[in-house]
Amino acid sequence: MSLPKPAAYLGSTRALSSGAAFDEEKLAKYLQARIPGFKGPLTVEQFEGGQSNPTFLLITPDRRYVLRRKPAGVLLKSAHAVDREYRVTLALFEAGFPAPEPLILCEDDSVIGSMFYVMAHVPGRVFWDPKMPEISRDDRAAIYDSANATLAALHAIDYRAAGLEDFGRPGNYFARQVSRWSRQYEASRTVDLPAMDRLMEWLPTAIPEDGDRSTLIHGDFSFHNLLVHPTEPRVVAVLDWELSTLGNPAGDLTYHMMEWFRPEGVDVRGTLKGADLQALGIPTAQDYAARYGERTGFDIDAGDPFYRAFNLFRVAAILQGIAGRARDGVQTDARASEIITRIRPLADAAWREARSAGAS
């Protein structure tokens, strides 16, 4: 089941819901004392989407800013770590990678009710539908190539030189990820899904031999987290670093490439599956992976069904976390109940991929 979304939009926002409201005057005073040039009056709007860390547009007469906050309420351990987001975004910005400029981290819950950070606002387009129907074939091709180059550039960053050597544990990435998302699923379980139980048993036994290569990875590298220049076909910023860590770049590449393989109807972002890629100007999955390999020197079999099973399982576990927060009365979006309906189809699709890889 999908939710209606514009295929591209310039940062769609809405008025704050009652559950998301905070003392805007107190926030303005706090920021005015700490961010050079910040001056009210302040207007606050909430960005559409954002099931994990709520995100807000701060509008002042002279400049716009973006605020990411930790949700209120009881949260899963290590989840919603906006301080980690701030740290990695700052390191990437200083390294010249296209990340928004972080301006301040506030760990004082008394200001708006939870930890938050503020960054510069970057104007741009966000594409939810990977077919990008309202732009030209040439621009579509250029945006895909820019996304490919951006991902390759991320994986080329020397995370030690960037001060991120302790940002995660190198090695055994997929084993650790399967364990992590299995634990989240169990902690958030609301109904029994046989496919998820089978996947949690099979995935640890089927991890490809990948040499334990480790780079800085984004964790949710998808077009909905890429800001494209308002008029030019190029990526100007990568957003939402909540799931970033040190890990195998195959995780980022194959998650990103679910655009080609994702089953119809299980994700608001749509799919390229069954699309006429030649007519759209979009490379085939094989060509896209090959171009990434040329840029990085990494040889990754992005077509291995393990990766499709793993990524679908991972998304199902993430959505199960939303279900758990809804169960506990902690949710960040009014559409959580609709999103929860996609968990079972995602789990079933992941198990079909696992069976195609020999699972039984």
C-alpha positions in Angstrom: 0.0 0.0 0.0 1.4 3.4 -1.0 0.8 6.9 0.3 0.2 9.7 -2.1 3.3 11.8 -2.6 4.3 14.3 -5.2 7.0 12.9 -7.5 9.1 15.9 -6.8 8.7 18.8 -4.5 10.7 21.7 -3.1 10.6 20.7 0.5 6.9 20.2 1.1 5.9 21.3 4.6 2.8 21.6 6.7 1.6 23.3 9.8 2.7 21.7 13.1 0.4 19.1 14.5 -0.6 19.4 18.1 1.7 16.6 19.1 4.7 18.2 17.4 4.3 21.7 18.7 6.9 23.4 21.0 7.6 26.8 22.4 8.8 28.7 19.3 9.6 31.9 21.2 11.9 30.0 23.6 13.6 28.3 20.6 14.1 31.6 18.8 15.7 33.1 21.9 18.0 30.1 22.3 19.1 30.2 18.6 19.5 33.9 18.5 22.1 33.7 21.3 24.0 30.9 19.6 23.8 31.1 15.8 25.5 34.2 14.3 23.0 36.3 12.3 19.9 34.4 13.6 17.1 36.9 14.1 13.4 36.5 14.5 10.5 36.6 14.2 10.4 32.9 13.7 7.9 30.7 11.9 8.0 27.0 12.2 6.6 24.4 9.7 7.0 20.6 9.7 8.4 18.7 6.7 6.2 16.0 5.2 7.3 12.5 6.0 9.9 11.8 8.7 8.8 8.7 10.6 11.8 8.7 12.8 13.3 12.0 13.7 10.8 14.8 13.1 12.2 17.6 10.9 11.1 21.2 10.8 11.6 24.3 8.6 12.6 27.4 10.5 11.7 30.6 8.7 13.2 34.0 9.6 13.1 37.2 7.7 16.7 36.8 6.4 17.3 33.1 6.3 15.8 29.6 6.5 17.1 26.7 8.7 16.2 23.1 9.3 15.8 21.5 12.7 15.9 17.8 13.4 14.8 16.6 16.8 14.7 13.4 18.8 11.1 12.3 19.3 9.6 12.6 22.8 8.7 9.5 24.8 10.3 6.1 25.5 12.5 5.1 22.6 14.4 2.0 21.6 18.0 2.0 22.8 20.4 3.7 20.4 17.6 4.9 18.2 17.0 8.5 17.1 20.5 9.6 17.9 20.5 13.1 16.5 23.8 13.8 18.1 25.4 11.1 15.9 23.7 12.7 12.9 25.1 16.1 13.8 28.6 14.6 14.2 28.7 12.8 10.9 27.1 15.7 9.0 29.6 18.1 10.4 32.5 15.8 9.4 31.2 15.4 5.9 30.5 19.1 5.4 34.0 19.9 6.5 35.4 17.2 4.1 33.6 18.9 1.2 30.9 16.3 0.8 27.4 17.6 -0.2 25.8 17.6 3.3 23.9 20.5 4.8 26.0 22.8 7.0 25.3 21.9 10.7 25.1 25.0 12.9 24.3 23.9 16.5 23.6 20.8 18.5 21.3 21.3 21.6 21.4 18.5 24.2 19.2 20.5 26.7 15.8 18.9 26.7 14.2 21.9 28.3 14.4 24.0 25.1 11.9 22.2 23.0 11.4 18.9 24.9 14.1 16.8 23.4 17.6 16.9 21.9 17.9 18.6 18.5 20.2 20.1 16.0 19.9 22.9 13.5 21.5 23.0 10.0 21.4 25.4 7.1 18.5 25.0 4.7 19.5 23.8 1.2 16.9 24.5 -1.5 16.2 21.5 -3.8 13.9 19.0 -5.3 13.2 15.6 -3.7 12.1 12.8 -6.0 9.9 10.1 -4.4 9.0 8.3 -7.7 12.3 6.9 -9.2 10.7 7.3 -12.7 10.8 11.1 -12.2 8.0 11.5 -14.7 7.9 15.3 -14.9 11.4 15.9 -16.0 13.2 15.3 -19.3 14.9 12.1 -20.3 18.3 13.8 -20.4 17.9 15.4 -16.9 16.7 12.0 -15.5 19.9 10.4 -16.9 22.1 13.1 -15.4 20.4 12.9 -12.0 21.0 9.1 -11.8 24.6 9.6 -12.8 25.0 12.3 -10.1 23.5 10.1 -7.5 25.9 7.3 -8.5 28.9 9.7 -8.3 27.7 11.0 -4.9 27.4 7.5 -3.4 30.9 6.6 -4.8 32.3 9.8 -3.3 30.9 9.0 0.1 32.5 5.6 0.0 35.8 7.1 -1.0 36.0 9.3 2.1 38.8 8.5 4.5 36.7 8.2 7.7 39.8 8.1 9.9 41.0 11.4 8.5 37.5 12.8 9.0 37.6 11.9 12.7 35.1 9.1 12.4 37.2 6.1 13.2 35.0 5.2 16.2 31.7 5.8 14.3 31.0 2.1 14.0 32.7 -1.3 14.0 34.5 -2.3 10.8 33.8 -5.8 9.6 30.9 -8.3 9.8 28.5 -5.6 8.6 25.7 -7.8 7.3 25.8 -10.1 10.3 25.6 -7.2 12.6 22.8 -5.6 10.6 20.7 -8.8 10.6 21.2 -9.1 14.3 20.3 -5.4 14.9 17.1 -5.4 12.9 16.1 -8.8 14.2 16.3 -7.4 17.7 14.3 -4.3 16.7 11.7 -6.4 15.1 11.4 -8.6 18.3 11.3 -5.5 20.5 8.5 -3.9 18.4 6.6 -7.1 17.5 2.9 -6.4 17.3 1.7 -9.5 15.3 3.3 -12.7 14.2 4.7 -12.7 10.7 6.0 -16.2 9.7 8.1 -14.7 6.9 10.1 -12.5 9.3 10.8 -15.5 11.6 12.1 -17.5 8.6 14.2 -14.6 7.4 15.8 -14.1 10.9 16.8 -17.7 10.8 18.0 -17.8 7.1 19.7 -14.5 6.6 22.7 -15.1 9.0 23.5 -18.3 7.0 23.5 -16.7 3.6 25.7 -13.7 3.9 27.9 -13.4 0.7 31.7 -13.5 1.0 32.5 -9.9 0.7 35.9 -9.4 2.2 34.7 -7.3 5.1 35.3 -4.1 3.3 34.4 -1.1 5.4 33.7 2.5 4.5 31.4 5.3 5.8 27.9 4.4 4.7 24.7 6.4 4.7 22.2 3.6 5.5 19.2 5.1 3.7 20.7 6.3 0.4 17.5 6.7 -1.6 16.2 9.5 -3.8 13.9 10.7 -1.1 17.0 11.6 0.9 18.8 13.3 -2.0 18.3 16.9 -2.7 18.6 17.8 -6.4 19.4 21.3 -7.4 16.1 23.4 -8.0 16.8 23.7 -11.7 19.9 21.7 -12.6 20.2 17.8 -12.8 22.7 17.3 -10.0 22.6 16.3 -6.3 23.3 19.2 -4.0 22.8 17.6 -0.6 22.3 14.2 1.1 19.9 14.2 4.0 18.9 12.0 7.0 22.1 10.5 8.4 20.4 8.6 11.2 21.4 5.2 10.0 24.9 6.1 9.0 27.8 4.0 10.3 31.0 2.2 9.3 30.0 -0.8 7.1 30.2 -2.6 3.9 29.5 -0.3 0.9 27.5 -3.1 -0.7 24.9 -2.3 1.9 24.4 1.2 0.6 24.7 0.3 -3.0 22.2 -2.6 -2.9 19.7 -0.7 -0.7 19.9 2.3 -3.2 19.4 -0.2 -6.1 16.1 -1.5 -4.6 14.7 1.2 -6.9 15.2 -1.3 -9.7 14.0 -4.4 -7.8 11.4 -3.3 -5.2 8.0 -5.1 -5.7 5.1 -2.9 -6.8 2.9 -1.6 -4.1 5.1 -2.1 -1.0 6.7 1.3 -0.7 5.6 5.0 -1.2 8.7 5.5 -3.3 7.5 3.3 -6.1 9.7 1.1 -8.3 11.5 0.8 -11.6 10.5 -2.8 -11.8 8.8 -3.4 -15.2 9.6 0.2 -16.4 11.0 0.9 -19.9 14.4 2.1 -18.7 15.6 2.9 -22.2 12.7 5.2 -22.8 13.2 6.9 -19.4 16.9 7.4 -19.9 17.7 5.4 -16.7 20.5 2.8 -16.8 19.9 -0.8 -16.2 20.7 -2.1 -12.7 23.7 -3.9 -14.2 25.0 -0.8 -15.9 24.4 1.3 -12.8 26.4 -1.1 -10.6 29.1 -1.2 -13.2 29.5 2.6 -13.3 29.7 2.6 -9.5 32.4 -0.1 -9.7 34.4 2.0 -12.2 34.2 5.0 -9.8 35.2 3.0 -6.6 37.1 0.0 -7.8 34.7 -2.2 -5.8 33.3 -5.4 -7.4 29.9 -5.9 -5.9 27.3 -8.4 -7.3 24.3 -6.1 -6.7 22.0 -8.7 -8.3 22.6 -11.3 -5.6 19.1 -12.1 -4.2 20.5 -12.1 -0.7 20.8 -8.4 -0.9 17.2 -8.0 -2.0 16.0 -10.3 0.8 18.1 -8.5 3.3 17.1 -4.9 2.3 13.4 -5.8 2.2 13.7 -7.5 5.6 15.5 -4.4 6.9 12.8 -2.0 5.7 10.1 -4.3 7.2 11.9 -4.2 10.6 12.2 -0.4 10.4 8.5 -0.1 9.8 7.9 -2.6 12.6 9.6 0.0 14.8 7.0 2.5 13.8 4.3 -0.1 14.7 5.9 -0.5 18.1 5.9 3.3 18.7 2.3 3.5 17.7 1.5 0.6 20.1 3.3 2.5 22.8 1.6 5.8 22.0 4.8 7.3 20.5 4.6 8.1 16.8 5.9 11.0 14.7 3.4 11.0 11.8 -0.3 10.7 11.6 0.0 8.2 8.7 1.8 5.6 10.8 -1.2 3.3 10.8 -1.2 3.3 7.0 2.6 2.7 6.8 2.2 -0.3 9.2 0.1 -2.1 6.6 3.2 -2.5 4.4 5.1 -4.6 6.9 3.6 -8.0 5.9 3.9 -7.4 2.1 7.6 -6.4 2.6 8.3 -9.5 4.7 6.6 -11.8 2.2 8.5 -10.2 -0.7 11.8 -10.6 1.3 11.0 -14.3 1.8 10.3 -14.8 -1.9 13.8 -13.4 -2.6 15.3 -15.6 0.0 13.6 -18.7 -1.6 15.0 -17.7 -5.0 18.4 -17.8 -3.3 17.8 -21.4 -2.1 16.1 -20.8 1.3 13.5 -23.4 2.3 
